[in-house]
Amino acid sequence: MFGWEFPPKIYGGLAVASYGITKGLSLQGDVETTFYMPRPCGEEEKFLKIRAMNQVPIVWRDVDYNYLKERLNGLMTPEEYYEYRNHIYADFSYMPVNDLGCMEFGTGYSGNLPEEINNFSIIAGVVARQQEFDIIHAHDWLTFPAGVHAKMVSGKPLCIHVHATDFDRSRGKVNPTVYSIEKNGMDHADCIMCVSELTRQTVIHQYHQDPRKCVAMHNAVYPLSQEYQEIPRPKHDKEKVVTFLGRITMQKGPEYFVEAAALVLQRTRNIRFVMAGSGDMMNAMINLVAERGIADRFHFPGFMKGKQVYEVYKNSDVFVMPSVSEPFGIAPLEAMQCGTPSIISKQSGCGEILDKVIKTDYWDIHAMADAIYSICTNPSLFQYLQEEGIKEVDEITWEKVGLRIRACYDELLKK
């Protein structure tokens, strides 16, 4: 399995989904997953094998095992050392490698991303020659070239997991380089797992893929840890709190949240609005809040991570996700777990599996405002969405997702 991020280093929903999928597969007992990523932090959970692409030699350098062991922090066993030493590598001496013959990577999405994607795919070919495996599974466009290369080297079936497309990220103003990487991965894939039917239709119609190899594979949510369960949920008798939490960028529709907030505050002033996160539209949203005259009721706490996210959920009376194009969207499920009623756009993939939420079009700020006002002023509606929402998300588990993915694997191996 190839991925670009994995908890505890989380840059977005991709890390959360990678964790949930691998955890769900691990619960089956007879599935062994090796997860290759650019550079792990070393604090990842040990229920699967995490391997660092920046520690895979692609050019043989004549160094002894003790030196290699010291430089790679003891991650290489003697057996692996001799396997590497006896392996004949292609001549990548022109590539930027260190004294161990390994490539370096930046952290997360920093550095020269196109070059790192290419380097990642080169290393994938080396890995595919060395390892024994049945299936290749590549997450998101960053690792599609790696999956294709591994398939070409090994002849093994390739699953690609589409967590988002550039049509979602760009509101249709597609980057041709990203599109070509995405389409090439899809063209070579034996199975395309899409996080929603919404995304599946985009893959079929915008990337011209065979519907028979495209599967809607909805995400799930992992049970709250004891630590997060113990976060208190304060009562807001005098003022309610309505929250947007996510990247403040055009895909997420933050301006519609601000406009809906302005409409609500024309009716009542005892509601506070929170826009938690960061992104390229943050300054524009601060200016819009000021223009609408609601700055005294609006808060920008910045980027939230880990426990902070769940503290925000539990301190909210309503969670709103007004995304313009959301392939899935795990955030409403997490909010509902915490007992926070949610409003989502009809353009969100998670709406395909959620019933105990209120759905509006992202552009319909009047409907969104009505929904916010109703939940904040109607205790019976709040209680219904809170209680039924918890029941609903408790049934949406990564273990079930893992079983569906395993079924796809089995089908591919029969061919």
Number of C-alpha atoms within 10 A of each C-alpha: 21 26 23 25 27 27 18 17 17 14 15 13 17 19 18 21 23 22 20 21 20 22 20 22 23 17 14 13 7 8 13 14 19 15 21 24 20 25 20 21 12 11 10 15 13 8 12 17 12 19 18 16 26 24 19 19 21 28 23 20 13 10 11 10 16 12 11 16 15 11 13 14 8 12 14 17 12 13 9 13 16 11 12 18 17 10 14 13 14 10 10 13 11 7 13 11 16 13 12 19 20 20 23 17 22 13 14 16 13 9 11 10 14 12 11 19 19 15 21 28 23 19 22 26 20 21 20 21 14 14 10 9 12 13 19 24 24 28 24 18 28 24 28 31 23 30 32 27 22 26 21 15 15 20 14 18 22 27 29 28 25 26 23 22 25 16 18 20 19 14 12 11 10 14 12 10 9 15 17 13 16 24 19 16 28 29 16 20 25 18 23 29 26 26 25 27 19 20 28 22 17 19 25 16 12 13 17 13 19 14 13 10 14 23 19 17 22 23 26 27 21 20 15 14 8 8 8 17 14 9 14 10 17 10 12 13 7 7 13 20 20 27 25 26 24 23 20 24 19 18 17 24 22 26 22 21 26 23 19 21 27 21 17 21 18 9 10 10 13 14 20 19 24 22 25 20 19 18 13 11 15 20 12 13 19 16 12 16 21 13 10 13 13 19 17 11 17 22 16 16 12 16 16 16 15 12 11 12 20 20 17 21 27 24 21 26 26 27 25 25 27 29 26 22 27 29 26 27 25 18 22 27 26 22 28 27 26 24 24 28 33 29 22 26 25 21 20 23 24 26 22 14 15 17 13 21 18 20 22 20 17 24 19 14 22 17 16 28 21 14 20 24 22 14 23 21 12 10 10 11 13 19 15 13 21 23 16 17 25 20 15 16 22 17 11 19 17 24 21 16 21 21 16 16 19 16 12 16 19 12 11 17 12 6 6
